[in-house]
Amino acid sequence: MAESLDIVRSKADLRARVRYWRDQGLKVAFVPTMGALHDGHLALVTAGLDIADRVVASVFVNPTQFGPNEDFSRYPRQEERDAQLLDQAGCALLFAPTVDEMYPQGFASKVSVAGVSEGLCGGARPGHFDGVATVVTKLLLQAQAHVALFGEKDWQQLTVIRRLVTDLDIPVEVVGVPTVREADGLAMSSRNAYLSADDRKVAPTLHRSLQKVAEGLKAGKGSEELCHLAAADLLAAGFSSVDYVEVRDALTLAPMAHLTGPARILAAARLGATRLIDNIGVGPV
């Protein structure tokens, strides 16, 4: 394990450590993860250190956000490596709870966020965002940090979390951190490890297709045709299926037919056995 990074596994120990820092007048940032860390996760830690005195990260593969035929059992788990990376990045504390610590016997509650969780990945993965919203609510209340950082790569997830924090009056500032990409444009993701060598060569097409939609929108074209063409391009490049390519309002996720304000172009597609997601912003900020 990492030499100087402290690891706690109970919410009581987590709260005690954060309370101590807060009592010292220190600002605390929190970075929730499912582990299998890459530079995108570490960018969240770096961003946290820019705005806070201490960064706490969590590693928990949350079973409630996986569907029955998804990759929960094979999702990469590598706590020792994750701890070393967090230590090197300057993280002060790792919270690594067990499933029983997060969901003790008799657990019966669920957080469901209407509206922004519907459609897109919410449509393709029924129940996914209920699992995300529930575990993130628990983690934010357990950590009691001043600020929590999430990657913009999953824009719908970030929107869901902002909504639940506002609706449930959770006293934390939510900060989105820009997507970190490989040199060829592929958004960094723990699931990229599933890609075969051939699929890895095809994967950057996803980002390029979004850029093409953005160019069309800025030229005044309608989103429906642009997204239809982008999906066709992905299938022609070798993607096995396309869950969606859509243009949505950046704040509300309402469908957007033409570029009339800040928008987000979002896509999810399957390459072999791997489901990839990506999004980019377009329009006035």
C-alpha positions as CSV (number, residue, x, y, z in Angstrom):
1,M,0.0,0.0,0.0
2,A,1.0,3.7,-0.3
3,E,3.4,4.8,2.4
4,S,1.9,8.1,3.6
5,L,-1.7,7.9,2.4
6,D,-4.1,6.9,5.2
7,I,-6.8,4.4,4.4
8,V,-10.1,4.2,6.4
9,R,-12.9,1.8,5.8
10,S,-15.7,3.0,8.1
11,K,-17.8,6.1,7.8
12,A,-17.1,6.8,11.4
13,D,-13.4,7.0,10.8
14,L,-13.9,9.1,7.7
15,R,-16.1,11.6,9.5
16,A,-13.7,11.8,12.4
17,R,-10.7,12.6,10.1
18,V,-12.7,15.2,8.1
19,R,-14.1,16.8,11.3
20,Y,-10.6,17.2,12.7
21,W,-9.5,19.0,9.5
22,R,-12.5,21.2,9.5
23,D,-12.0,22.1,13.2
24,Q,-8.5,23.2,12.2
25,G,-10.0,25.6,9.7
26,L,-8.9,23.6,6.7
27,K,-11.0,23.3,3.5
28,V,-11.7,19.7,2.4
29,A,-12.3,18.4,-1.1
30,F,-13.8,15.0,-1.9
31,V,-13.3,12.9,-5.0
32,P,-15.6,9.8,-5.3
33,T,-14.4,7.0,-7.6
34,M,-15.0,3.4,-8.4
35,G,-11.2,2.8,-8.5
36,A,-9.2,1.5,-11.5
37,L,-7.7,5.0,-11.5
38,H,-6.3,6.8,-14.5
39,D,-5.1,10.3,-15.3
40,G,-8.7,11.5,-15.4
41,H,-9.3,10.6,-11.8
42,L,-6.0,12.1,-10.8
43,A,-6.9,15.4,-12.5
44,L,-9.8,15.6,-10.0
45,V,-7.4,15.2,-7.1
46,T,-5.1,17.9,-8.7
47,A,-8.1,20.2,-9.1
48,G,-9.1,19.5,-5.5
49,L,-5.7,20.6,-4.3
50,D,-6.0,23.8,-6.2
51,I,-9.1,24.8,-4.2
52,A,-8.8,23.0,-0.9
53,D,-6.2,22.2,1.8
54,R,-6.9,18.4,1.9
55,V,-8.3,15.9,-0.6
56,V,-10.2,12.8,0.3
57,A,-10.9,10.2,-2.3
58,S,-13.2,7.2,-2.1
59,V,-12.9,3.9,-4.0
60,F,-16.1,1.9,-4.0
61,V,-17.4,-0.3,-6.8
62,N,-21.1,0.4,-6.3
63,P,-23.3,-2.6,-7.0
64,T,-26.6,-0.7,-7.2
65,Q,-25.6,1.2,-10.3
66,F,-24.9,-1.9,-12.4
67,G,-27.6,-3.7,-14.3
68,P,-28.0,-7.5,-14.1
69,N,-26.1,-8.1,-17.3
70,E,-23.5,-5.4,-16.8
71,D,-19.8,-5.7,-15.7
72,F,-20.0,-5.4,-11.9
73,S,-18.2,-8.8,-11.3
74,R,-15.4,-8.0,-13.8
75,Y,-15.0,-4.3,-13.1
76,P,-11.3,-3.8,-12.4
77,R,-10.4,-3.7,-8.7
78,Q,-6.8,-2.7,-7.9
79,E,-6.8,-1.0,-4.5
80,E,-3.1,-1.2,-3.9
81,R,-2.3,0.5,-7.2
82,D,-5.0,3.1,-6.7
83,A,-3.7,4.0,-3.3
84,Q,-0.2,4.5,-4.7
85,L,-1.5,6.7,-7.4
86,L,-3.6,8.8,-5.0
87,D,-0.6,9.1,-2.7
88,Q,1.6,10.3,-5.5
89,A,-1.1,12.8,-6.5
90,G,-1.2,14.4,-3.1
91,C,-4.4,12.9,-1.8
92,A,-4.5,12.8,2.0
93,L,-7.0,10.1,2.8
94,L,-8.6,7.1,1.0
95,F,-12.1,5.9,2.0
96,A,-12.4,2.3,0.9
97,P,-15.6,0.9,2.4
98,T,-17.0,-2.6,2.0
99,V,-20.4,-3.3,0.5
100,D,-21.7,-4.1,3.9
101,E,-20.4,-0.8,5.3
102,M,-22.3,1.1,2.5
103,Y,-25.4,-1.1,2.4
104,P,-25.9,-2.7,5.9
105,Q,-28.5,-5.4,6.4
106,G,-32.0,-3.9,6.2
107,F,-31.0,-1.0,3.8
108,A,-34.1,0.0,2.1
109,S,-33.8,3.5,0.8
110,K,-33.3,4.9,-2.7
111,V,-32.6,8.4,-4.1
112,S,-34.3,9.0,-7.5
113,V,-33.8,12.2,-9.5
114,A,-36.5,12.7,-12.1
115,G,-36.0,14.6,-15.3
116,V,-32.3,14.9,-15.9
117,S,-31.8,11.1,-15.2
118,E,-34.3,10.1,-17.9
119,G,-33.2,9.3,-21.5
120,L,-29.6,9.0,-22.7
121,C,-27.8,6.7,-20.3
122,G,-30.8,6.6,-18.1
123,G,-32.8,5.1,-20.9
124,A,-30.1,2.7,-22.0
125,R,-29.3,1.6,-18.4
126,P,-32.6,1.4,-16.4
127,G,-32.0,2.0,-12.7
128,H,-28.4,3.1,-13.2
129,F,-28.9,6.7,-12.0
130,D,-31.0,5.6,-9.0
131,G,-27.9,3.7,-7.9
132,V,-25.6,6.6,-8.7
133,A,-27.8,9.1,-6.9
134,T,-28.2,6.9,-3.8
135,V,-24.5,6.1,-3.4
136,V,-23.3,9.7,-4.1
137,T,-25.8,11.1,-1.6
138,K,-24.5,8.6,1.0
139,L,-20.9,9.4,0.2
140,L,-21.4,13.2,0.3
141,L,-23.1,12.9,3.7
142,Q,-20.5,10.6,5.0
143,A,-17.5,12.7,3.8
144,Q,-19.0,16.1,4.9
145,A,-16.4,17.9,2.7
146,H,-16.7,21.5,1.5
147,V,-16.4,20.6,-2.2
148,A,-16.9,17.5,-4.3
149,L,-15.3,17.0,-7.7
150,F,-16.7,15.0,-10.6
151,G,-15.5,14.5,-14.2
152,E,-17.4,16.1,-17.1
153,K,-16.9,12.9,-19.1
154,D,-20.3,11.7,-17.7
155,W,-22.2,14.9,-18.2
156,Q,-25.6,13.4,-17.4
157,Q,-24.2,12.0,-14.1
158,L,-22.8,15.4,-13.2
159,T,-26.2,17.0,-13.9
160,V,-28.0,14.4,-11.8
161,I,-25.6,15.1,-8.9
162,R,-26.0,18.8,-9.1
163,R,-29.7,18.4,-9.1
164,L,-29.8,16.1,-6.0
165,V,-27.4,18.3,-4.1
166,T,-29.7,21.3,-4.7
167,D,-32.9,19.4,-4.0
168,L,-31.7,17.7,-0.8
169,D,-29.9,20.8,0.6
170,I,-26.6,18.9,0.9
171,P,-24.0,21.5,2.0
172,V,-21.3,20.8,-0.6
173,E,-20.1,22.7,-3.6
174,V,-20.1,20.4,-6.7
175,V,-17.3,21.1,-9.2
176,G,-17.1,19.7,-12.7
177,V,-13.6,19.0,-14.1
178,P,-13.0,18.8,-17.9
179,T,-12.6,15.5,-19.5
180,V,-9.0,14.2,-19.8
181,R,-8.2,12.6,-23.1
182,E,-5.6,10.4,-24.7
183,A,-3.4,12.0,-27.4
184,D,-5.8,10.7,-30.1
185,G,-8.9,12.2,-28.4
186,L,-10.3,9.2,-26.7
187,A,-11.8,10.1,-23.3
188,M,-10.0,8.3,-20.5
189,S,-12.1,5.7,-18.8
190,S,-11.4,2.6,-16.6
191,R,-13.4,0.6,-19.2
192,N,-10.9,1.4,-21.9
193,A,-8.9,-1.5,-20.5
194,Y,-11.5,-3.8,-22.0
195,L,-10.7,-2.7,-25.5
196,S,-8.8,-5.0,-27.8
197,A,-5.9,-3.6,-29.8
198,D,-8.1,-3.3,-32.9
199,D,-11.0,-1.7,-31.1
200,R,-8.6,0.8,-29.4
201,K,-7.7,2.1,-32.9
202,V,-11.4,2.6,-33.7
203,A,-12.4,4.1,-30.4
204,P,-11.3,7.8,-31.1
205,T,-13.9,7.9,-33.8
206,L,-16.4,8.6,-31.0
207,H,-14.8,11.9,-30.1
208,R,-14.3,12.9,-33.8
209,S,-18.0,12.2,-34.5
210,L,-19.0,14.6,-31.7
211,Q,-16.7,17.3,-33.1
212,K,-18.3,16.8,-36.5
213,V,-21.8,17.4,-35.0
214,A,-20.5,20.5,-33.2
215,E,-19.2,21.9,-36.5
216,G,-22.5,21.3,-38.2
217,L,-24.5,22.9,-35.3
218,K,-22.3,26.0,-35.5
219,A,-23.0,26.2,-39.3
220,G,-26.7,26.3,-38.5
221,K,-27.6,22.7,-39.3
222,G,-30.3,20.8,-37.3
223,S,-29.3,18.4,-34.6
224,E,-31.5,15.5,-35.8
225,E,-29.8,15.0,-39.1
226,L,-26.3,15.6,-37.7
227,C,-26.8,13.0,-35.0
228,H,-28.2,10.5,-37.4
229,L,-25.1,10.9,-39.6
230,A,-22.8,10.6,-36.6
231,A,-24.4,7.4,-35.6
232,A,-24.0,6.0,-39.1
233,D,-20.3,7.1,-39.1
234,L,-19.8,5.2,-35.8
235,L,-21.3,2.0,-37.2
236,A,-19.3,2.3,-40.4
237,A,-16.1,2.7,-38.4
238,G,-16.7,-0.6,-36.5
239,F,-18.9,0.2,-33.5
240,S,-21.3,-2.7,-33.0
241,S,-24.2,-0.5,-31.9
242,V,-25.0,3.1,-30.9
243,D,-27.2,3.8,-27.9
244,Y,-27.6,7.4,-28.7
245,V,-26.0,10.6,-30.2
246,E,-28.0,13.6,-29.1
247,V,-27.8,17.4,-28.6
248,R,-29.1,18.6,-25.3
249,D,-29.3,21.8,-23.3
250,A,-26.2,21.9,-21.2
251,L,-28.0,22.7,-18.0
252,T,-31.4,21.1,-18.2
253,L,-30.6,18.2,-20.7
254,A,-33.7,19.2,-22.7
255,P,-33.5,18.2,-26.4
256,M,-32.1,20.9,-28.6
257,A,-33.1,21.0,-32.3
258,H,-30.8,23.8,-33.2
259,L,-27.9,25.6,-31.4
260,T,-29.8,28.3,-29.5
261,G,-27.7,28.4,-26.3
262,P,-25.1,26.4,-24.4
263,A,-25.4,22.8,-25.5
264,R,-23.8,19.4,-24.9
265,I,-23.4,16.8,-27.6
266,L,-23.6,13.4,-25.9
267,A,-23.0,9.9,-27.2
268,A,-22.8,6.3,-26.1
269,A,-21.9,3.4,-28.3
270,R,-20.6,-0.2,-28.0
271,L,-17.3,-1.3,-29.4
272,G,-17.0,-5.0,-29.1
273,A,-18.1,-5.8,-25.5
274,T,-17.2,-2.3,-24.3
275,R,-19.7,0.6,-23.9
276,L,-18.0,4.0,-24.3
277,I,-19.5,7.4,-23.5
278,D,-18.3,10.9,-24.4
279,N,-19.6,14.4,-24.7
280,I,-18.4,17.9,-25.7
281,G,-19.8,21.3,-25.1
282,V,-20.8,23.7,-27.9
283,G,-22.4,27.1,-28.0
284,P,-22.1,30.3,-25.9
285,V,-21.0,29.8,-22.3
